[in-house]
């Protein structure tokens, strides 16, 4: 049984309607591409706060830090 794990980060978590629409589309894609029977796709949506993503880098730079990273020189 295939499983799809999605990590979502944003200002607000997606509502139930958006999750259902995503699940329906993902199921249709899995059915079309690898022949997964309807209802067999396991879908997990993990909500991740922006503080636990690379977005924290942009938040840290908003304090006026204009230091160029070594790999960007």
PyMOL commands that set and color helices and strands:
alter all, ss='L'
color gray80, all
select helices_A, chain A and resi 16-34+50-52+55-61+70-72
alter helices_A, ss='H'
color red, helices_A
select strands_A, chain A and resi 3-8+42-47
alter strands_A, ss='S'
color yellow, strands_A
deselect
rebuild
show_as cartoon
